[in-house]
Amino acid sequence: MKRTVFLDRDGTLNREVGYVRNPAALEVLPGSRAALQRLHDAGYRIVVVTNQAGIARGLYGQHDLAAIHARLQAEVGGLVDAFLHCPHHPEGGHGYGHGCACRKPGAGLLLQARELLGCEWPGSAIVGDSARDLLMARELPLQKVLVHSGKPVEGERELLRAANLAPDHEAADLTAAVDWLLRR
């Protein structure tokens, strides 16, 4: 078992632009590569967990997503240990039904990572720009860090308050989140 930092993708590692439909549309946020390098050097496994309802909506396919993730992996120096995604949309579509266990805020992707990769919960964390990113770890002993680099933060704070979940920390971006994680 290994300590892991689970990262949301859009708004945390790369610019939030709606649906990233092809590799050319991916814009990695400044400092992402250096932040991941610091996590890697500190012995953390790095796993990206992301909802990708654009697949169910027919906006792009699994092969497109693989190409996007290959570009992201290249941009961050190959430091991501795994990319796990949910292709489902709550209302279904394009052969991807609804009611799945993997769509955030469900914990399915985290549980899948634990089973596939041997991730341990103590000493691990989830970092994301949305309430659903943190809510996926609601029942798990992970540090929960809300970053301000994607979705409007006040709306996400409101959603977290309504769900009675407070982040363990808030940070301007991934770099600041990693600073906090490595200090604790």
Secondary structure as UniProt FT lines:
FT   STRAND          2..7
FT   TURN            11..13
FT   HELIX           23..25
FT   TURN            30..31
FT   HELIX           32..41
FT   TURN            42..43
FT   STRAND          45..51
FT   HELIX           53..56
FT   TURN            57..58
FT   HELIX           62..75
FT   TURN            76..78
FT   STRAND          82..86
FT   TURN            90..91
FT   TURN            94..95
FT   TURN            104..105
FT   HELIX           108..117
FT   STRAND          119..128
FT   HELIX           131..135
FT   TURN            136..139
FT   STRAND          143..147
FT   HELIX           153..162
FT   TURN            163..164
FT   STRAND          169..171
FT   HELIX           174..183
//
